[in-house]
């Protein structure tokens, strides 16, 4: 019975970690797309990325974000530690990065 409980606990934590990562990945990709626009304010995009991850992934801490332009690409990256709900087996570190081509005015 105890082994079944631990297996169920592990499955729930893996499922919630995958959901948290998927949600945060969508946020990072959207910020990278917004940063690729010609009139993007990178400081505002970094603040928006930090705020969005804090909103969609409750329990995220030690959050670091980076939005930058390099040549023909816009890059958004985020890293945070996340504590899954319920009994904590271990804290999870999630690192995300999205790179999209920049939009240039013609």
C-alpha positions as a Markdown table, in Angstrom:
| # | Residue | x | y | z |
|---|---|---|---|---|
| 1 | Unk | 0.0 | 0.0 | 0.0 |
| 2 | Unk | 2.8 | 2.4 | 0.9 |
| 3 | Unk | 4.6 | 1.7 | -2.4 |
| 4 | Unk | 1.4 | 2.4 | -4.3 |
| 5 | Unk | 1.1 | 5.7 | -2.5 |
| 6 | Unk | 4.7 | 6.7 | -3.3 |
| 7 | Unk | 4.2 | 5.7 | -6.9 |
| 8 | Unk | 1.1 | 7.8 | -7.2 |
| 9 | Unk | 2.8 | 10.7 | -5.5 |
| 10 | Unk | 5.7 | 10.5 | -7.9 |
| 11 | Unk | 3.3 | 10.3 | -10.9 |
| 12 | Unk | 1.4 | 13.4 | -9.7 |
| 13 | Unk | 4.6 | 15.4 | -9.2 |
| 14 | Unk | 6.0 | 14.4 | -12.6 |
| 15 | Unk | 2.7 | 15.4 | -14.3 |
| 16 | Unk | 2.5 | 18.7 | -12.5 |
| 17 | Unk | 6.1 | 19.4 | -13.3 |
| 18 | Unk | 5.5 | 18.7 | -17.0 |
| 19 | Unk | 2.5 | 21.0 | -16.9 |
| 20 | Unk | 4.5 | 23.8 | -15.2 |
| 21 | Unk | 7.3 | 23.5 | -17.8 |
| 22 | Unk | 4.9 | 23.4 | -20.7 |
| 23 | Unk | 3.1 | 26.5 | -19.5 |
| 24 | Unk | 6.3 | 28.4 | -18.8 |
| 25 | Unk | 7.7 | 27.4 | -22.2 |
| 26 | Unk | 4.7 | 29.0 | -23.9 |
| 27 | Unk | 5.3 | 32.2 | -22.0 |
| 28 | Unk | 9.0 | 32.3 | -22.9 |
| 29 | Unk | 8.2 | 31.6 | -26.6 |
| 30 | Unk | 5.6 | 34.4 | -26.7 |
| 31 | Unk | 8.0 | 36.9 | -25.1 |
| 32 | Unk | 10.7 | 36.0 | -27.6 |
| 33 | Unk | 8.2 | 36.6 | -30.5 |
| 34 | Unk | 7.3 | 40.0 | -29.0 |
| 35 | Unk | 10.9 | 40.9 | -28.5 |
| 36 | Unk | 11.6 | 40.2 | -32.2 |
| 37 | Unk | 9.5 | 43.2 | -33.3 |
| 38 | Unk | 11.4 | 46.3 | -34.4 |
| 39 | Unk | 10.0 | 48.6 | -31.6 |
| 40 | Unk | 10.3 | 46.1 | -28.7 |
| 41 | Unk | 11.5 | 47.4 | -25.3 |
| 42 | Unk | 13.7 | 44.6 | -23.9 |
| 43 | Unk | 13.5 | 45.8 | -20.4 |
| 44 | Unk | 9.7 | 45.8 | -20.5 |
| 45 | Unk | 9.8 | 42.3 | -22.1 |
| 46 | Unk | 12.0 | 41.0 | -19.3 |
| 47 | Unk | 9.6 | 42.4 | -16.7 |
| 48 | Unk | 6.6 | 40.9 | -18.5 |
| 49 | Unk | 8.4 | 37.5 | -18.7 |
| 50 | Unk | 9.1 | 37.6 | -15.0 |
| 51 | Unk | 5.6 | 38.6 | -14.1 |
| 52 | Unk | 4.0 | 36.1 | -16.4 |
| 53 | Unk | 6.0 | 33.1 | -15.1 |
| 54 | Unk | 5.2 | 34.1 | -11.5 |
| 55 | Unk | 1.5 | 34.2 | -12.5 |
| 56 | Unk | 1.3 | 30.9 | -14.4 |
| 57 | Unk | 3.7 | 28.8 | -12.2 |
| 58 | Unk | 2.8 | 29.3 | -8.5 |
| 59 | Unk | 5.6 | 28.4 | -6.3 |
| 60 | Unk | 8.4 | 29.5 | -8.7 |
| 61 | Unk | 11.3 | 31.1 | -6.9 |
| 62 | Unk | 14.9 | 32.1 | -7.7 |
| 63 | Unk | 13.5 | 33.3 | -11.0 |
| 64 | Unk | 16.1 | 34.7 | -13.5 |
| 65 | Unk | 15.0 | 36.0 | -16.9 |
| 66 | Unk | 17.0 | 37.2 | -19.9 |
| 67 | Unk | 15.7 | 38.8 | -23.2 |
| 68 | Unk | 18.2 | 39.9 | -25.8 |
| 69 | Unk | 18.7 | 40.5 | -29.4 |
| 70 | Unk | 21.6 | 38.8 | -31.2 |
| 71 | Unk | 22.1 | 39.5 | -34.9 |
| 72 | Unk | 19.0 | 38.2 | -36.7 |
| 73 | Unk | 17.4 | 36.5 | -33.7 |
| 74 | Unk | 15.6 | 37.4 | -30.5 |
| 75 | Unk | 16.3 | 35.2 | -27.5 |
| 76 | Unk | 14.2 | 34.8 | -24.3 |
| 77 | Unk | 15.4 | 32.6 | -21.5 |
| 78 | Unk | 14.1 | 31.8 | -18.0 |
| 79 | Unk | 15.3 | 29.7 | -15.1 |
| 80 | Unk | 13.5 | 29.0 | -11.8 |
| 81 | Unk | 13.2 | 26.6 | -9.0 |
| 82 | Unk | 9.8 | 25.1 | -8.4 |
| 83 | Unk | 8.3 | 23.3 | -5.5 |
| 84 | Unk | 5.5 | 20.9 | -6.7 |
| 85 | Unk | 2.2 | 20.8 | -4.7 |
| 86 | Unk | 1.9 | 18.2 | -2.0 |
| 87 | Unk | 4.7 | 16.5 | -0.2 |
| 88 | Unk | 8.0 | 17.6 | -1.7 |
| 89 | Unk | 10.3 | 14.8 | -2.8 |
| 90 | Unk | 12.7 | 17.2 | -4.4 |
| 91 | Unk | 12.7 | 20.8 | -5.7 |
| 92 | Unk | 12.8 | 21.0 | -9.5 |
| 93 | Unk | 14.9 | 23.4 | -11.5 |
| 94 | Unk | 13.3 | 24.4 | -14.8 |
| 95 | Unk | 15.3 | 26.1 | -17.6 |
| 96 | Unk | 13.7 | 27.4 | -20.7 |
| 97 | Unk | 14.9 | 29.1 | -23.9 |
| 98 | Unk | 13.2 | 30.3 | -27.0 |
| 99 | Unk | 14.9 | 31.8 | -30.1 |
| 100 | Unk | 13.0 | 33.3 | -33.0 |
| 101 | Unk | 14.0 | 35.3 | -36.1 |
| 102 | Unk | 13.8 | 39.1 | -35.7 |
| 103 | Unk | 11.3 | 41.1 | -37.7 |
| 104 | Unk | 13.0 | 43.8 | -39.7 |
| 105 | Unk | 11.3 | 46.8 | -41.3 |
| 106 | Unk | 11.7 | 46.9 | -45.1 |
